[in-house]
């Protein structure tokens, strides 16, 4: 990894890459306010980091339009995501941590781990292809498999879908989603969707569940 990049910088690059998946405009830009909200930091703090990453050639920044990763920034983001998701898998599968309590520790550990350690961690975790939250793990070459999924909120009544990944790291939300049985790999039916972005009625196994639109936006599924 680029030695000039701090742990916090790598975390920013990874989060910007993640956000681009769902929040980018037609030109690939995302707003700095969105980054601030996701990272729970102030707008001035984001602006300082954006300026630093721009100086390092990691970001493009257009006033009133937003930011997006350069090719170098994307490569560093994928390296960080690979390290972080392997570390998350190791912490859950080998060390026995809960999936709602690993994100910050995984960021710290993965930023310091070299490829030899990451390879061993991956082997001990069973060479996972996805993180505990269902996110695909980039290859050593920096490529990601196609996800071909969509938010649960964009499905229709009558659809039968499978949970692919969860786009949140907030412990309370992860615990609630798990309590509903909507973890990666679970298949369920969409029974009814109330109008005007109202709640959704689902059938998960033999259980009926009600889920709000905002939470459904964080649960990604495929047919």
C-alpha positions as a Markdown table, in Angstrom:
| # | Residue | x | y | z |
|---|---|---|---|---|
| 1 | Unk | 0.0 | 0.0 | 0.0 |
| 2 | Unk | 1.0 | 3.6 | -0.5 |
| 3 | Unk | 3.1 | 4.5 | 2.6 |
| 4 | Unk | 1.8 | 8.1 | 2.6 |
| 5 | Unk | -1.7 | 6.9 | 3.3 |
| 6 | Unk | -2.7 | 6.7 | 7.0 |
| 7 | Unk | -5.2 | 4.3 | 8.5 |
| 8 | Unk | -7.9 | 7.0 | 8.4 |
| 9 | Unk | -7.2 | 7.9 | 4.8 |
| 10 | Unk | -7.5 | 4.3 | 3.7 |
| 11 | Unk | -10.8 | 4.1 | 5.6 |
| 12 | Unk | -12.1 | 7.1 | 3.7 |
| 13 | Unk | -11.1 | 5.6 | 0.4 |
| 14 | Unk | -12.9 | 2.4 | 1.2 |
| 15 | Unk | -16.0 | 4.1 | 2.3 |
| 16 | Unk | -16.1 | 6.4 | -0.8 |
| 17 | Unk | -15.8 | 3.3 | -3.0 |
| 18 | Unk | -18.7 | 1.7 | -1.1 |
| 19 | Unk | -20.8 | 4.8 | -1.4 |
| 20 | Unk | -20.2 | 5.1 | -5.1 |
| 21 | Unk | -22.1 | 1.8 | -5.5 |
| 22 | Unk | -25.4 | 3.4 | -4.4 |
| 23 | Unk | -25.0 | 7.2 | -4.0 |
| 24 | Unk | -23.0 | 8.3 | -7.1 |
| 25 | Unk | -24.6 | 10.6 | -9.7 |
| 26 | Unk | -24.5 | 10.0 | -13.4 |
| 27 | Unk | -20.9 | 11.2 | -13.6 |
| 28 | Unk | -19.7 | 9.0 | -10.7 |
| 29 | Unk | -19.5 | 11.8 | -8.1 |
| 30 | Unk | -20.8 | 11.6 | -4.5 |
| 31 | Unk | -21.4 | 14.6 | -2.2 |
| 32 | Unk | -19.1 | 15.3 | 0.7 |
| 33 | Unk | -22.1 | 15.6 | 3.0 |
| 34 | Unk | -23.0 | 12.0 | 2.3 |
| 35 | Unk | -19.4 | 11.0 | 3.3 |
| 36 | Unk | -19.7 | 13.0 | 6.5 |
| 37 | Unk | -23.0 | 11.4 | 7.4 |
| 38 | Unk | -21.8 | 7.8 | 6.8 |
| 39 | Unk | -18.5 | 8.4 | 8.7 |
| 40 | Unk | -20.3 | 10.4 | 11.4 |
| 41 | Unk | -17.7 | 13.2 | 11.2 |
| 42 | Unk | -18.1 | 17.0 | 10.6 |
| 43 | Unk | -18.2 | 18.6 | 7.2 |
| 44 | Unk | -14.9 | 20.5 | 7.9 |
| 45 | Unk | -13.2 | 17.3 | 8.8 |
| 46 | Unk | -14.3 | 15.7 | 5.5 |
| 47 | Unk | -13.1 | 18.7 | 3.6 |
| 48 | Unk | -9.7 | 18.6 | 5.1 |
| 49 | Unk | -9.4 | 14.9 | 4.3 |
| 50 | Unk | -10.7 | 15.4 | 0.8 |
| 51 | Unk | -8.0 | 18.1 | 0.2 |
| 52 | Unk | -5.3 | 15.8 | 1.5 |
| 53 | Unk | -6.4 | 12.9 | -0.6 |
| 54 | Unk | -6.7 | 15.1 | -3.7 |
| 55 | Unk | -3.1 | 16.3 | -3.1 |
| 56 | Unk | -2.0 | 12.6 | -3.1 |
| 57 | Unk | -3.8 | 11.9 | -6.3 |
| 58 | Unk | -6.5 | 9.7 | -4.8 |
| 59 | Unk | -9.5 | 11.9 | -5.4 |
| 60 | Unk | -11.1 | 14.2 | -7.9 |
| 61 | Unk | -13.1 | 17.1 | -6.4 |
| 62 | Unk | -15.5 | 19.3 | -8.3 |
| 63 | Unk | -17.1 | 22.1 | -6.3 |
| 64 | Unk | -20.9 | 21.8 | -6.0 |
| 65 | Unk | -20.7 | 18.3 | -7.6 |
| 66 | Unk | -18.7 | 16.2 | -5.2 |
| 67 | Unk | -15.8 | 13.7 | -5.2 |
| 68 | Unk | -14.9 | 10.5 | -6.9 |
| 69 | Unk | -11.9 | 8.2 | -6.8 |
| 70 | Unk | -9.1 | 8.4 | -9.3 |
| 71 | Unk | -7.7 | 5.1 | -10.7 |
| 72 | Unk | -5.0 | 5.2 | -8.1 |
| 73 | Unk | -7.6 | 5.9 | -5.4 |
| 74 | Unk | -9.8 | 3.1 | -6.6 |
| 75 | Unk | -6.8 | 0.7 | -6.4 |
| 76 | Unk | -6.0 | 1.7 | -2.9 |
| 77 | Unk | -9.7 | 1.4 | -1.9 |
| 78 | Unk | -9.9 | -2.1 | -3.2 |
| 79 | Unk | -6.7 | -3.1 | -1.4 |
| 80 | Unk | -8.2 | -1.7 | 1.8 |
| 81 | Unk | -11.5 | -3.5 | 1.2 |
| 82 | Unk | -9.7 | -6.8 | 0.6 |
| 83 | Unk | -7.7 | -6.4 | 3.8 |
| 84 | Unk | -10.6 | -5.3 | 5.8 |
| 85 | Unk | -13.1 | -8.0 | 4.6 |
| 86 | Unk | -10.6 | -10.8 | 5.1 |
| 87 | Unk | -9.9 | -9.5 | 8.6 |
| 88 | Unk | -13.6 | -9.3 | 9.4 |
| 89 | Unk | -14.0 | -12.9 | 8.2 |
| 90 | Unk | -11.0 | -14.0 | 10.4 |
| 91 | Unk | -12.4 | -12.2 | 13.5 |
| 92 | Unk | -15.8 | -13.8 | 13.1 |
| 93 | Unk | -14.9 | -17.3 | 11.9 |
| 94 | Unk | -11.7 | -17.9 | 13.7 |
| 95 | Unk | -11.7 | -15.6 | 16.7 |
| 96 | Unk | -15.4 | -15.9 | 17.5 |
| 97 | Unk | -16.3 | -12.2 | 17.5 |
| 98 | Unk | -19.9 | -11.1 | 16.7 |
| 99 | Unk | -20.4 | -9.6 | 13.2 |
| 100 | Unk | -21.8 | -6.4 | 14.8 |
| 101 | Unk | -18.6 | -5.6 | 16.8 |
| 102 | Unk | -15.7 | -5.9 | 14.3 |
| 103 | Unk | -15.8 | -3.0 | 11.9 |
| 104 | Unk | -13.5 | -0.5 | 13.6 |
| 105 | Unk | -11.1 | -3.2 | 14.9 |
| 106 | Unk | -10.9 | -4.7 | 11.4 |
| 107 | Unk | -10.0 | -1.3 | 10.0 |
| 108 | Unk | -7.1 | -0.9 | 12.4 |
| 109 | Unk | -5.8 | -4.5 | 12.0 |
| 110 | Unk | -6.1 | -4.6 | 8.2 |
| 111 | Unk | -4.3 | -1.3 | 7.7 |
| 112 | Unk | -1.2 | -2.8 | 9.4 |
| 113 | Unk | -1.4 | -6.3 | 8.0 |
| 114 | Unk | 0.9 | -7.4 | 5.1 |
| 115 | Unk | -0.2 | -9.8 | 2.3 |
| 116 | Unk | 1.6 | -12.7 | 4.0 |
| 117 | Unk | -0.5 | -12.3 | 7.2 |
| 118 | Unk | -3.7 | -11.6 | 5.2 |
| 119 | Unk | -3.2 | -14.8 | 3.2 |
| 120 | Unk | -2.8 | -16.8 | 6.4 |
| 121 | Unk | -5.8 | -15.2 | 7.9 |
| 122 | Unk | -7.8 | -16.0 | 4.8 |
| 123 | Unk | -6.7 | -19.6 | 4.9 |
| 124 | Unk | -7.6 | -20.0 | 8.6 |
| 125 | Unk | -11.1 | -18.5 | 7.8 |
| 126 | Unk | -11.6 | -21.0 | 5.0 |
| 127 | Unk | -10.6 | -18.7 | 2.1 |
| 128 | Unk | -13.9 | -16.7 | 2.2 |
| 129 | Unk | -15.2 | -15.0 | -1.0 |
| 130 | Unk | -17.5 | -12.7 | 1.0 |
| 131 | Unk | -17.3 | -10.8 | 4.3 |
| 132 | Unk | -19.6 | -11.8 | 7.2 |
| 133 | Unk | -21.9 | -9.0 | 6.0 |
| 134 | Unk | -22.1 | -10.5 | 2.5 |
| 135 | Unk | -19.8 | -8.0 | 0.8 |
| 136 | Unk | -17.5 | -9.6 | -1.9 |
| 137 | Unk | -13.8 | -9.7 | -1.1 |
| 138 | Unk | -11.6 | -8.2 | -3.9 |
| 139 | Unk | -9.0 | -10.5 | -5.4 |
| 140 | Unk | -5.3 | -10.0 | -4.9 |
| 141 | Unk | -5.3 | -8.4 | -8.3 |
| 142 | Unk | -7.8 | -5.8 | -7.2 |
| 143 | Unk | -10.9 | -7.1 | -9.0 |
| 144 | Unk | -14.4 | -7.6 | -7.6 |
| 145 | Unk | -17.0 | -10.1 | -8.8 |
| 146 | Unk | -20.2 | -8.7 | -10.2 |
| 147 | Unk | -22.9 | -8.5 | -7.4 |
| 148 | Unk | -26.0 | -8.4 | -9.6 |
| 149 | Unk | -28.2 | -7.4 | -6.7 |
| 150 | Unk | -30.4 | -4.6 | -5.6 |
| 151 | Unk | -31.9 | -3.1 | -2.5 |
| 152 | Unk | -34.9 | -4.9 | -1.0 |
| 153 | Unk | -36.8 | -1.6 | -1.2 |
| 154 | Unk | -36.8 | -1.9 | -5.0 |
| 155 | Unk | -38.4 | -5.3 | -5.1 |
| 156 | Unk | -42.1 | -6.0 | -5.8 |
| 157 | Unk | -44.8 | -7.9 | -4.0 |
| 158 | Unk | -44.7 | -11.5 | -5.1 |
| 159 | Unk | -40.9 | -11.6 | -5.5 |
| 160 | Unk | -38.9 | -14.4 | -3.9 |
| 161 | Unk | -35.4 | -13.2 | -3.2 |
| 162 | Unk | -32.2 | -14.1 | -1.4 |
| 163 | Unk | -30.2 | -11.8 | 0.9 |
| 164 | Unk | -26.8 | -11.1 | -0.6 |
| 165 | Unk | -25.3 | -8.4 | 1.6 |
| 166 | Unk | -26.0 | -5.8 | 4.3 |
| 167 | Unk | -25.0 | -2.2 | 3.6 |
| 168 | Unk | -24.6 | -1.0 | 7.2 |
| 169 | Unk | -22.1 | -1.5 | 10.0 |
| 170 | Unk | -24.3 | 0.0 | 12.8 |
| 171 | Unk | -24.5 | -2.6 | 15.6 |
| 172 | Unk | -28.1 | -1.9 | 16.4 |
| 173 | Unk | -29.3 | -2.3 | 12.8 |
| 174 | Unk | -27.2 | -5.4 | 12.3 |
| 175 | Unk | -28.7 | -7.0 | 15.4 |
| 176 | Unk | -32.2 | -6.1 | 14.4 |
| 177 | Unk | -31.7 | -7.4 | 10.9 |
| 178 | Unk | -30.3 | -10.6 | 12.3 |
| 179 | Unk | -33.3 | -10.9 | 14.7 |
| 180 | Unk | -35.6 | -10.7 | 11.6 |
| 181 | Unk | -33.7 | -13.6 | 10.1 |
| 182 | Unk | -32.5 | -11.5 | 7.1 |
| 183 | Unk | -28.9 | -12.6 | 7.0 |
| 184 | Unk | -26.9 | -13.3 | 3.8 |
| 185 | Unk | -28.0 | -16.5 | 2.1 |
| 186 | Unk | -31.5 | -16.5 | 3.5 |
| 187 | Unk | -34.4 | -16.8 | 0.9 |
| 188 | Unk | -37.7 | -15.2 | 1.6 |
| 189 | Unk | -40.9 | -13.9 | 0.0 |
| 190 | Unk | -42.1 | -10.3 | -0.4 |
| 191 | Unk | -45.8 | -10.4 | 0.3 |
| 192 | Unk | -47.0 | -6.8 | 0.4 |
| 193 | Unk | -45.5 | -3.3 | 0.0 |
| 194 | Unk | -47.5 | -0.3 | 1.3 |
| 195 | Unk | -47.6 | 2.7 | -1.0 |
| 196 | Unk | -45.6 | 5.9 | -0.7 |
| 197 | Unk | -42.4 | 4.1 | 0.6 |
| 198 | Unk | -44.4 | 2.4 | 3.3 |
| 199 | Unk | -43.5 | -0.8 | 5.2 |
| 200 | Unk | -43.0 | -4.2 | 3.6 |
| 201 | Unk | -44.5 | -7.5 | 4.7 |
| 202 | Unk | -42.2 | -10.5 | 4.3 |
| 203 | Unk | -42.4 | -14.2 | 4.9 |
| 204 | Unk | -39.1 | -15.6 | 6.2 |
| 205 | Unk | -39.4 | -19.3 | 6.6 |
| 206 | Unk | -42.6 | -19.8 | 8.6 |
| 207 | Unk | -42.4 | -16.3 | 10.1 |
| 208 | Unk | -44.1 | -13.1 | 8.9 |
| 209 | Unk | -42.0 | -9.9 | 9.3 |
| 210 | Unk | -42.7 | -6.2 | 8.8 |
| 211 | Unk | -39.8 | -4.0 | 7.8 |
| 212 | Unk | -39.6 | -0.3 | 7.1 |
| 213 | Unk | -38.5 | 1.3 | 3.8 |
| 214 | Unk | -35.3 | 2.9 | 5.2 |
| 215 | Unk | -34.1 | -0.4 | 6.6 |
| 216 | Unk | -35.0 | -2.2 | 3.4 |
| 217 | Unk | -32.7 | 0.1 | 1.5 |
| 218 | Unk | -29.7 | -1.4 | 3.4 |
| 219 | Unk | -30.6 | -5.0 | 2.7 |
| 220 | Unk | -29.4 | -6.1 | -0.8 |
| 221 | Unk | -31.0 | -9.1 | -2.5 |
| 222 | Unk | -31.1 | -11.1 | -5.7 |
| 223 | Unk | -33.7 | -13.3 | -7.3 |
